[in-house]
Amino acid sequence: MAYVGIDFGTTNSAVAIASDDGDIALVPLAGASHWRSVLFFEPGGALTAGAPAIARYTETGGDGRLVQSIKSHLASASFARTAIFGRRWQLDDMIAAYLRQVRAAAPVPLGNRAVVGRPVRYWGAETAEDDARALGRMEAALAKAGFDEVVFEHEPVGAAARYAATLRRDELIVVADFGGGTTDFSVVRVPAGEVLATGGLGVSGDAFDARIIDAVVAPALGRGSRYRDEMGGEAPVPAWLYGHLRRWHYLSFLKDEATQRLLARVARGALAPERVGRLVQVVEEDLGLPLHRAVEGGKVRLSAEARAEVAIAALPLALPLARDDFEGWIAEDLAAIAAVLDGVLADAGVAAADIDRVFATGGTSLVPAVRGWLGARFGADKVVGGEELTSVAWGLAARARARFGPRP
């Protein structure tokens, strides 16, 4: 019997399977340990997901529509469906399409039941109603993809199960799960799996990327510049256009007819035509993927270097980044994350000194400012990590075996 754990993330997704004999393994998706959480729709009706979607996007020169960060819409009451090449797609239908492609790419049958990760707080969820909406949409999508027996588990609890598998003694740990869209904390006694408290917020890697876009990319694309309107007057280039650059899942909205007419007027009268021309190019040529990959790449390089670049070959641009500047830009985000951690520790009734280990997971946990903050709070020797993009899926499969497996 196989027990399936699914980590459907804002940026990346992974699947793992546990067996009755105790083995747990990641499921390779077309040979990869994880996939980007993206869909690529082509004008003729073809649809691909994950790594194949990015490959098709590159092969076709972006001739289609790339949809990213689908998970970020789950809690939204205002977003239910969108039109893609003449077809109306509901949000749960898009997620189901992604999950069906995951199923097809897996070399082993995934069956109809799974433990599926969820953040402690979905991105954009302000109320219990928002959270229920997100869960309902995920449940509907999973059912459409063939998973009709589903248990949702908090993602940091899945990560705790992965860490617990390495232990030889009991520990009181904090799991710090820094994803693309959310940051979650859990205080857990392992290996017993007793969860003392959880908490989260919609700030993590994407928010850090947005800070780089605001500070470095947007000015190079004309933010802060002005244009002459048809009456001969001057006006600032609308700032809201650059707000849409900050998130993958908003950028594609700039390609609607009204926005493109506005961009054409702005470009005709631009006082900084080269910079505004780059913004028009980003929208017209659907350069959201290369733009955000360049930003992410620069951020990742800052993990090892004091200086890096945001290199966007299509524009072309090579914008300098400094780690000191970056850490200043994200200081507000880290303060918000720290406040949530304070609340989780208080809810658990423990102090930082009581924690034996901090298991940091998710790609954003590798950012030096994040690692340094955790080390300053708990002691650098207590902070451990590993398998940052796949530990949650592994732990969810362990939870699936505990939930669905034979009772002793």
Sequence and secondary structure as in RCSB ss.txt:
>XXXX:A:sequence
MAYVGIDFGTTNSAVAIASDDGDIALVPLAGASHWRSVLFFEPGGALTAGAPAIARYTETGGDGRLVQSIKSHLA
SASFARTAIFGRRWQLDDMIAAYLRQVRAAAPVPLGNRAVVGRPVRYWGAETAEDDARALGRMEAALAKAGFDEV
VFEHEPVGAAARYAATLRRDELIVVADFGGGTTDFSVVRVPAGEVLATGGLGVSGDAFDARIIDAVVAPALGRGS
RYRDEMGGEAPVPAWLYGHLRRWHYLSFLKDEATQRLLARVARGALAPERVGRLVQVVEEDLGLPLHRAVEGGKV
RLSAEARAEVAIAALPLALPLARDDFEGWIAEDLAAIAAVLDGVLADAGVAAADIDRVFATGGTSLVPAVRGWLG
ARFGADKVVGGEELTSVAWGLAARARARFGPRP
>XXXX:A:secstr
 EEEEEEE SSEEEEEEEETTS EEE  BTTBS EESEEEE TTS EEEHHHHHHHHHHTTT SEEEE GGGGTT
 SS SEEEETTEEEEHHHHHHHHHHHHHHH SS   SEEEEEE SS TT  SHHHHHHHHHHHHHHHHHTT  EE
EEEEHHHHHHHHHHTT SS EEEEEEEE SS EEEEEEEETTTEEEEEEEES SHHHHHHHHIIIIIHHHTTTT 
EEE TTS EEE  THHHHGGGSHHHHGGGGSHHHHHHHHHHHHHBSSHHHHHHHHHHHHTTTHHHHHHHHHHHHH
HTTT SEEEEEETTTTEEEEEEHHHHHHHTHHHHHHHHHHHHHHHHHHT  GGG SEEEEESGGGGSHHHHHHHH
HHH GGGEE   TTTHHHHHHHHHHHHHHS   
